[in-house]
């Protein structure tokens, strides 16, 4: 899987939030690169295919779209 990425990802463990249409869902950012990230959520119910990813404790807010999903993780590409 790593061979298909446009940029190397770095493992992190940061709190974040998914923001869309006035809603906010807490998440954990597991890895990040210049082009995307993998995030972990308690439940994917209601999470749309594009949203704002906000990294807690920073001023980072990136719009992204879902590249893949599994039970508890979502891979996103930054717009």
C-alpha positions as MATLAB code, in Angstrom:
seq = 'XXXXXXXXXXXXXXXXXXXXXXXXXXXXXXXXXXXXXXXXXXXXXXXXXXXXXXXXXXXXXXXXXXXXXXXXXXXXXXX';
ca = [
       0.000    0.000    0.000;
       2.780    2.464    0.841;
       4.137    2.252   -2.713;
       1.010    3.937   -4.103;
       1.239    7.064   -1.956;
       2.290   10.377   -3.452;
       4.205   11.358   -0.284;
       5.625    9.423    2.673;
       3.389    9.341    5.732;
       4.645    9.834    9.258;
       3.166    8.007   12.224;
       1.538   10.318   14.717;
      -0.979   10.043   17.524;
      -2.887   13.319   17.570;
      -6.398   14.242   18.597;
      -8.522   15.771   15.904;
     -12.042   16.385   14.738;
     -14.051   15.849   11.592;
     -16.226   18.866   10.775;
     -19.070   18.921    8.249;
     -22.478   20.585    7.875;
     -22.335   22.003   11.406;
     -21.469   18.611   12.945;
     -18.271   17.586   14.707;
     -16.951   14.054   15.324;
     -13.828   13.386   17.402;
     -11.080   11.315   15.807;
      -7.469   10.248   16.265;
      -4.973   11.009   13.520;
      -2.722    7.949   13.130;
      -0.468    9.051   10.275;
      -0.134   12.105    8.083;
       1.694   13.350    4.978;
       1.583   16.402    2.758;
      -1.134   14.749    0.667;
      -3.312   12.863    3.154;
      -3.824   11.083    6.449;
      -5.253    8.011    8.145;
      -7.693    8.709   10.930;
      -9.406    6.492   13.471;
     -13.016    6.932   14.562;
     -15.319    5.206   17.035;
     -18.024    4.883   14.361;
     -18.264    5.893   10.712;
     -22.014    6.477   10.858;
     -22.861    9.804    9.298;
     -19.342   10.702    8.153;
     -19.594   12.060    4.586;
     -17.174   11.516    1.688;
     -15.633   14.982    2.147;
     -15.125   17.074    5.283;
     -12.738   19.358    7.190;
     -10.076   17.635    9.308;
      -8.950   19.751   12.257;
      -5.844   18.813   14.253;
      -6.287   19.723   17.922;
      -3.719   22.050   19.482;
      -2.668   23.487   16.121;
      -4.133   25.903   13.637;
      -4.277   23.137   11.023;
      -7.587   22.707    9.224;
      -7.537   20.761    5.940;
     -10.382   19.937    3.598;
     -10.208   16.315    2.537;
     -12.025   13.559    0.705;
     -12.260    9.903    1.669;
      -9.927    7.602   -0.292;
     -10.787    4.400    1.603;
     -12.659    3.181    4.683;
     -12.641    0.156    6.925;
     -14.384   -0.546   10.233;
     -12.585    2.035   12.398;
     -10.209    3.855   10.032;
     -10.571    6.292    7.173;
      -7.868    7.200    4.678;
      -8.215   10.729    3.337;
      -6.588   12.769    0.588;
      -6.204   16.493    1.188;
      -7.842   18.757   -1.402;
];
